[in-house]
Amino acid sequence: MPVLDTPRLTLRPLTLGDVGALRALLIDPDVRRWMCDGLVLPEATVRGMIQESLAGFRRCGAGLYALHRKEDGAFVGYAGLKPARIRGLELAAAVWPRYWRQGVAREAGEAVIRHAFDGLELPRVLACTDAPNFRSLGAIVRLGFRPLVNTPGAFGVIRWFVRDRPR
Ligand SMILES: CC(C)(COP(=O)(O)OP(=O)(O)OC[C@H]1O[C@@H](n2cnc3c(N)ncnc32)[C@H](O)[C@@H]1OP(=O)(O)O)[C@@H](O)C(=O)NCCC(=O)NCCS
């Protein structure tokens, strides 16, 4: 199981011990506004997400990480790769609102992408966001993704992006 390191964060694979903490994050009204179709996910769904992530780590080394701040060990969110509805793996992330706009998603996202290219040798990483999700859109663009395609979604349009492995 890979553990990734950034200047401020440690990224470690989510385990079944994280079901409660991850669900608390995902059902926060500000976090889920344009995520998970706005639904309050039941515990079984969150458990399924983590089981799928663990299977992904075993299958190809790609899954979801808990983000811990080095400073105090706080669980600040999650980030990682999951199978996309279109072909490929997509970057997924959510951060507790009290830590928003401090570069957490950018720092974690960059580490996940670097590992995808250098460690897993993926040719590209996808990202998507519901059209109204301006915070996510900003983070995706800031991470150097370019627009790919639009598909229908719960909030109108889902915007898909891609970042290719540098040659
Ligand atoms: C989207 C999200 C993960 C961003 O996390 P974050 O740690 O606050 O993001 P960062 O601080 O790393 O910001 C990265 C870039 O995103 C953009 N951004 C982030 N928040 C923004 C906001 N409120 N308004 C405009 N741009 C914003 C900026 O371009 C920013 O770079 P900059 O600060 O250098 O200008 C966070 O808002 C979140 O968890 N939202 C709810 C869950 C969600 O929607 N997840 C994505 C699902 S697709």
The ligand as a Gaussian input file, in Angstrom:
#p B3LYP/6-31G(d) Opt

LIG

0 1
 C      -12.908000      21.445000      -4.380000
 C      -12.079000      21.341000      -3.104000
 C      -11.581000      19.904000      -2.962000
 C      -10.901000      22.297000      -3.185000
 O      -10.124000      22.110000      -2.003000
 P       -9.125000      23.222000      -1.445000
 O       -8.154000      22.519000      -0.567000
 O       -9.892000      24.333000      -0.854000
 O       -8.417000      23.720000      -2.795000
 P       -7.026000      24.523000      -2.860000
 O       -6.900000      25.431000      -1.692000
 O       -5.942000      23.524000      -3.103000
 O       -7.218000      25.407000      -4.145000
 C       -6.732000      24.998000      -5.414000
 C       -7.296000      25.952000      -6.439000
 O       -8.696000      25.757000      -6.576000
 C       -9.334000      27.009000      -6.849000
 N      -10.301000      27.280000      -5.769000
 C      -10.443000      26.604000      -4.615000
 N      -11.441000      27.147000      -3.890000
 C      -11.919000      28.170000      -4.608000
 C      -12.948000      29.116000      -4.400000
 N      -13.667000      29.139000      -3.284000
 N      -13.188000      30.034000      -5.374000
 C      -12.449000      30.064000      -6.492000
 N      -11.445000      29.186000      -6.745000
 C      -11.196000      28.256000      -5.818000
 C       -8.231000      28.047000      -6.917000
 O       -7.783000      28.151000      -8.259000
 C       -7.161000      27.422000      -6.058000
 O       -5.854000      27.826000      -6.361000
 P       -5.292000      29.213000      -5.721000
 O       -5.700000      29.226000      -4.277000
 O       -3.815000      29.113000      -5.929000
 O       -5.950000      30.293000      -6.504000
 C      -12.934000      21.733000      -1.852000
 O      -13.551000      22.982000      -2.096000
 C      -13.997000      20.713000      -1.513000
 O      -13.749000      19.752000      -0.793000
 N      -15.246000      20.934000      -2.021000
 C      -16.359000      20.018000      -1.710000
 C      -16.167000      18.650000      -2.309000
 C      -16.026000      18.713000      -3.812000
 O      -16.770000      19.404000      -4.479000
 N      -15.067000      17.941000      -4.315000
 C      -14.817000      17.845000      -5.734000
 C      -15.815000      16.961000      -6.342000
 S      -15.616000      16.867000      -8.097000

